[in-house]
């Protein structure tokens, strides 16, 4: 192999490697969430993981994501009937064709999509699990997402 051919091959390989590093690795189109048009994420102004979750929703779905900043989210969680043991750092209010739906915490978009396709109006992923959307760290297993009833009761909605 001539030196010029070798250097050209090295240059092409390096360009491909750099492009691979810069790519997000997920070239799929955003998920079209059934019946959802707008998401309002209720969060505190200093929460970086809430901001990251808002970006996740914007990137992974075709809905408009708005941020609503609050000094204290207690009233928001009470208004939507989220039990204390299922709370997280933010609450998402989804405007849909059939009314408001609520997503508490760092819920994967697949769970949100499943909720919107069914009858449930509120789901929650308590706390801030490592590796969940918007959180750093490594996912160590499936996330248990809960369905919340209007009376504050809840049950496992699914593993995602």
N, C-alpha and C positions, 0 to 999 in steps of 0.2 A: 504494500500500500504506500502510495506516495505521501509525503509529509503534508501537502496541501489537502489531499483527500482525508487524511487522518484528522487534521485540525478542523476541517469542516464538519466531520462526524462528531467530534468532541463538542463543537459549538452548538450543533443541533441538539445533542443530548443534554447539554447544560440548559439550553432554552426551554426544553420540554420539562426538565426537572423544576426550574424556577416557575414556570406556568402552573405546574401541579401544586406547588406550595402556595401560590397566590389564589388558586381556585378554592371555592368553599367546599367543593366535593359534592354539592347537592344542586344539580342543575334542573331539578324538577320544578314544574310550575307550582305556584301557590295552591293550597287546598281551597276549593270552593266550599265554604261552610253553608250547608243548607239553611236557607231562610234568614241568615244573620247578615245584617248590613253595617252595623256600627258597634264597636266595642269601646266602652269607657273603662279605663283601668283606674280605680281609686287607690291612691298610694300616697306615701309621705314624700316630701321633696328631697330627702337625703338618701333614699333607698336605691342603690345602684342595681340590685338584682331585680327590682320592680321595673326599672328602666330597661334592663336587659330582656325581661319577659315581654314588655310592650314591643320591643324590636323583634323578638321571636314571633309574636302574633302577626306583626306587619309583614315579616318575611315569609311566613309559612301559610298565610291565609290571604284571601282576597277582600277582607273586610277593612274598613277604615278604623284605625285605632286612635282614640283620643285619651289624653291623660287628665285626670282630675286630682289635684294636689290637696291634701288634708294634713293638718297638724296632728290629728288623732283620728284613727279609723274605727273607733268603738261604735259610734253612731251608725256608720255605714254598715258594719257587720250586723248590728242589731236590726237595722231597717230591713236587711235582706234575710234575716233569720238564720244566720250562721252560728251554730253552737260553738261555745268557747273552745272545746276540745278539737275542733276542726279548723281553727283559724290559721291563717298564714299572714304574710306581710302585705298582701294586696288583695283586692276584690275586683273582679271584672264583671261589668254589667253589659250584657249583650242585648241589643235591640233586634227582635226577630218579628216575622210576620204574625206570630201568635202570641206576642207579648215579650216581657223581659225574662231573660234567663241569666243565671248567676254562676260564675266560676270563681271559686276561692282558691288562691294559691297558684303554684307553679305546675298547673295541670298540662300534660302533653296535649297537643292539638288533636291527636287521634281520639282522646277521651271527649274533648269538646265536640268533635264531629259526631261521635256516637250519641252523646246527649242530645244534640240538635235533631238527630234522626229519630229519636224516641220521644217518650212522654215526660221525661224528667226535666225539671226546671232549674235545679241547683245541684252542682257537684263541687267537691272539695278535695284537695290534696293538702292535708295538714302540715304545718311547720314549713320547713324549707329544705327538703331532702337533697343531699349531694347528688349532682348529676342530672337533676331535673331541669326543664327548660328555664333558662335565665340564671341558673345557679352554676357555680363552678364545681369542680370535683368529678368523680367517676360514679356512674350509676352502678350500684352493686346488686341490683335485682329489680323486678318489676315494682312499679309504684302502685300502691293501693289507693284508688280514688273512691270516694264515698258519695252516694246520692243522699241529698238532704230533703226531708219532707217539710211541708209548710208548718207543721207543729214542732219542728226542731229535732224530730227523730231522724235517724240516719242508718244506712246499711251499706255494705260494700257494693259499689257500682261496677267495679271491674279492676283488673290488673293491667297496667299499661307500661 
